[in-house]
Amino acid sequence: MSAGARRGRGFRGDGVRAVRAEWTKLRTDTVNLWLLLGTVVLTLAVSAGVVLTARCDGPGCGGDPTRLGLTGFMAGQVVAVVVGVLTVGNEYSTGMVHTTFAAMPRRGTVLRAKAVVLVAVLVPVGAVGAVGSLLIAGAVQPGRGFTVANGHAPLTLTDGPTLRAAVGSVLYLVLIGLLALGVALLVRSSAGAVGIVLGLLFLFPILAQVLADPDWQRLLQGIAPMPAGLTVQASVDLANLPVGPWEGLGVLTLWTLTALSLAALRCVGAGSGGPPGRGCRTKACSIPGGRAA
């Protein structure tokens, strides 16, 4: 076997071990389990509250039944942010990051493992939230006036726009969690990272409401991570959206990739004492400020 093949097998083995280690850390911390459960419960509760209060009083009443039914993701994402931040933030606050990088010196491998595990837990959480929310909406909304007679077809996952909204909501939640992970790796402070991510999510919509110019409002809604990303939930009146459903999710993806890329660059930069292109391999990688990060 060539040296290159052995090195490649070693990299894959490191990756598997890193994923197993990150999965063990996540599942053995009961706080994470409660947070994941809280994400589902909060998503379903807010979605149920919205559909129980929304009403359509006649033909042409407007509103988007699918998007109303998935409103809970605006609340559930807050808990997902905390989960993403704590995936790495806890290790920096307790100093366990030193142990992590001593066991797996390749920081890039650790970063990928954390991202893989975070995706693995947020996908089923988001799926339960999306399907559960739509089931609640489908059961409640006909009694609230969202009927065929008023121009609203029954909610079903066999409907293309509804299925896209459900799948897109799951992807949205995953991307928000990864965005939080990237920011946490950059700032290395759990409280700071949560504040920054929530600011990114909610500041743009507030600014859009404050500005009187419709063009500026539309621009902000089209580039902001939350308003753009949540357009994937829309099922009606798509022509009037600031950005298309999948394009909006693409905007959020760019925000997330930017955060993760900057985090990865900082990881490599912190390991200037290691071989070029091999990632951080020195103890200096695990102290903030260049001594370890």
N, C-alpha and C positions, 0 to 999 in steps of 0.2 A: 504494500500500500504506500502511495506517495505521501510525502510530507504534507502537501496541500490537502489531500483527502483526509489524513489524520487530523489536521487542524480544523477542517470543516466539521468532522464528526465531533471533535471536542467542543466547537462552538455550539452545535445542536444540543449536545449533552449539557453544557452549561445553561442553555436556555431552558431546557426541561427542568433542571434542578432549581433554577431561579423561579420558574412559574410555580413549582410545587411549594417552594419556601414561602412565596407571597400568598399563595392560597391558604397555607397553614396559618400564617399570621392573621389573615383576614377572618377565617372561620372560627379561630379560637378566641377572638376578641368579641365578647358578647355585645359590646357597644355597636360594632358594625352590623351585627345581626338585627339589633333593635332599630338601627337607622334604616336598614333596607326594608324591614317590615313597616316602619313609619312612612317610608316613601310610598309604598302601596296604599296604606290606609289613608294617608292625606290626599293622595291623588283621587282615590275613589270617593272620599267624603266630600271634597270640594266639587268634583264633577256632579255628584248626586245633589248637592245643595243648589248648584246652578240650574240643573234641568228641572228641579222641583219648583223653582221660582220663575223660570222663563215661561212665557206664554205667547201663543199665536192666536189672535182673536178673529182672524178672517183671511180670505185669500189675499195674497200679496203682502202678508204681514212682515216679510223679510226675515232676517236671521239665518244662521247656518246651523242646522240641528247637529251636524257632525262635529263642528268646531265647538259648539256649546257643550256637547257631551264629553269632549276631551279637555275642557277648561282646567281640570284638576292638575294637569301637567305643569301649569304655571306655579302651582304650590309645591307639587312633588319635586320639582327641579331644585328647590332650595335645600331639601334634605340630600338630594343627589350631589349637590355641591359639597356639602359637609363630608359625605362619604368619599368623594374624590380627593378632597384636601387631606383627610385623615389617613388615606392610603399611604401618604408619605410624611405628612405633618407630624404624626405621633412619633415617628422614628427620630426626627430632628429634635423634637422637644424633650425626648427622654434620653437621647444619646445613643439609642440602639442602631442608628445609622452606621456607627463605627463597626459594629458587629456585622451588619449586612454587607458592608464593602470589604470587610476582612474575609468573609466567607465567599464573596463573589466580587472580585476586584474590578471586573468589567462593568463600568457604570451603565453603558448602553444596554447591556443585557438585563440589568436590574430595572432600568426604565421601561424596557419593552415588557418585561414580566409583570410589572405593576399595571401597565396598561391592559395587558391581556386579561389579567384577573379581574380588573375593574369592569371591562367589557363583559366578561363572563357572568358577573353577578347583576349588572344593570340591564342586560337584555331580558332575562326572565322577569325581573321586577317591572320593567317598562311594558312587557307583553301582558302581564297580568293587569297592570293599570289600564292599558289601552282597551283590552277586550272587556274587562269588567266595567269600565266607564261606558263603553258603547252598549253593553247589555243593559245597564241601568237606564241609559238614555232611551234605548229602544222600547223598554217597558213603560217608561214614565211619559215620554213626550207625546204619544197619541192622546193621552188624557189631558194634555196641556194645549191642545189645539194644533199640534204639528201632525196634520193628517193629509191624506191624498187630496181631500176636498179643498184644503187650504194651500195646496201646491207643494206638499212635502212628502216624498216617498218614505216608506219605512226604512229605518236604518238596518243595514245588513252588510256583513263583510264580503259578500259576493259582489257588491257594488264597487266598481273601480275606484271612484274618488274616496269612498269610505275606507276601503282597504289601504289605499295610499296614505290617507290621514293616519290610520292606525299604525302602519309600519313606520311612517315618518315620525310619529310621536315617540316610538321606541328608539329610533336612531337619534332623535333630538335629545332624549334623556341621556343616552350614551355619550354623545358629543359634549354635553354640558359637564358630565362627570370627568371626561378626559381633559376638558378645558380647565377644570378646577385642579386636576392633577398636575397639569403643566405649570399653572400659576404657582401652586404650592412648591414645586421643585425650584421655581425661580426665586421666590421670596423667602422660603424656608421658615415660614411662620404661619401656623394654622389660622390664627385670628386674622392676620393680615391678608392671607390668601382668600379666606371666605369673604372678607370685606371688599376686596378688589373684584372678585368674580360677581358678587351680587351687585356691586356698583356698575359693572359692565352690562349686566342683564337689565337692570331697572332704571339706570340713569338716562339712557337714550329715549325710552318712552316718555319719561317725565319732560325731557327737553323738547320732544316733539309736541307735547301738549302745550308747552309754554310758548313756543314759536307760533307766530300768527301766519307766517308765509306757508301756504300749502305745498309749495315746491320743496322747501326745506324740510317740512314734515315728512313728505314722501321720501326724500333722500335719506333722512335719518332712519326711517322705518325699513329702508332697503339695505342699509349697511350695518345696522345694529344686530348683535347676535340673537337676542330674544325675539324681537318683532319679525326679523327676516326668517329665522329658523322656524317659528310657529306658523308661518304661512303654509307649511306643508299640511296643516290640519284643515285648510280651507277646502270646501267641496262645492261652493256656489260663488257666482260673481267673481270668477278668477281674473277677468280682464281688468278689474279695478284694484287689484292688489299692487302694492309698490314693487313687488318682485314675484316671479312665479313660484309655485310650491317647492319644486325640487331645486330651483335656483336659490331660493331662500335658505334651504337646508345647506346648499353649497357655501353660502356666505358664512354660516355658523361653522362649517367644516374648515374654512380658511382661518377663522379665528382660533379654532382648536389646534390646527396644524402649526400655526404661528407660535402659539404658547408652547407646544411640545417641542418644536424645533429649537426655540430659544433655550428651553430647559436642557435639551440634549447638547447644544453648543456650550452651555455653561458647564455641563458635566465634563465634556472633553477639555474645555479650557482650564478647568480646575486641576486636571491631571497632566499639567505640562511636564511633570517629572517622568511620565511614562513614555513608551515608544510611540512615535507618530502613528496616528490611525488606529491604535489599539485600544483607545479609551483610557480612562483613568485607572492606574494600577498602584498608586502610591497612597500612603496613609494621609498625605496632604489633601487627598480628594474629599475627605469626610469632615473637614472643618470649615465653616463659613469664612468668607473673607480671604480665600486662597489657601489657607492652611488646611482647611477641610471643608468640603461642601457636599 
